[in-house]
């Protein structure tokens, strides 16, 4: 099989893919415009920092709720309802004209993030319900194409649209993307699995036992916690390299993000090589991601930096494909919503803390030094993950998770 052959066969998944593309690009448009709007109205960096904090809070509170809802109710109805409810909040920044109106931005940002906190685990748990088990690897590879396209198109054109047509247009486009997403999701047919829903309802009170009773799940959660601690810092560093180290301005930032997106897209075309030995591949490619950051700390010019950034997300995309596929194969469908809700909460909280800490770390370290430290951190994590996986019998864990009642 290839990505293309799986794509053609999984017509149902195509609706979910395109809704993700449309949603993601609209969100990128809105993010760029909101940051610009806040700066124009308040001129305060504190206002922008508060925005990031407000966006992080809903994931801490609501992502686990979204996962549990996905295990109990119609995933399709949840996705459609959340998209519809987000439309007015996507439009709300249009009302902001003066500093005293800034609260509208914060309220809108909170509810949009709350929607995403509920939406993300539902969408992730929909993938195994939609596609055949032996096609999960290829579909997760296609998901990297979605991530890459959103990065390339959303990041590169969001600022241009704001500059050419004004800040209101990105907010209007964002609201329209939610509506288009709903039209696509209405065509979605997620198989009704009454047995799994009944099982999830019976097991709903024992999520904690479900987590601590499985060494595989504990390992996945540790990865979800630790990887964003490095990811958040390198997300900030990307812009710093373009703006401060190579003095390339906004064009440089756009090219950096285009390279990031292209790396994810290219990673998807190597799915044929990833059919077996997922655990070693996860460890190896996270280590390669770390080596990419170490290399980035010494690159002599912007051109080589772009190639290095592409390499970082290329190998990172491959590790994402392998890890997502492994999780979807090990964890029973009746608990995947709960699991993805938990990991969304953990990873987004860790990412927010890491991005906040990056500002303070840049005061203490030069960007290149910090990039080197991030690379070393990735390598350290791979050693930790390798040791954890060595202690896990995945075949035994899968049987236990599928067959037991906790």
Secondary structure, DSSP 8 states (H G I E B T S, - for coil): --HHHHHHH-HHHHHHHHHHHHHHHHHHHHHHHHHHHHHHHH--HHHHHHHHHHHHHHHHHHHHHHHHHHHHS-HHHHHHHHHHHHHHHHHGGGG--SGGGHHHHHHHHHHHHHHHHHHHHHHHHHHHHHS-GGGHHHHHHHHHHHHHHIIIIIHHHHHHHHHHH-HHHHHHHHHHHHHHHHHHHTT------HHHHHHHHHHGGGHHHHHHT-HHHHHHHHHHHHHHHHHHHHHHHHHHIIIIIS--HHHHHHHHHHHHHHHHHHHGGGGGG-SS-HHHHHHHHHHHHHHHHHHHTT--SHHHHHHHHHHHHHHHHHHHHHHHHHHHHHS-HHHHHHHHHHHHHHHHHHHHHHHHHHHHHHHHS-HHHHHHHHHHHHHHHHHHHHHHHHT--HHHHHHHHHH---
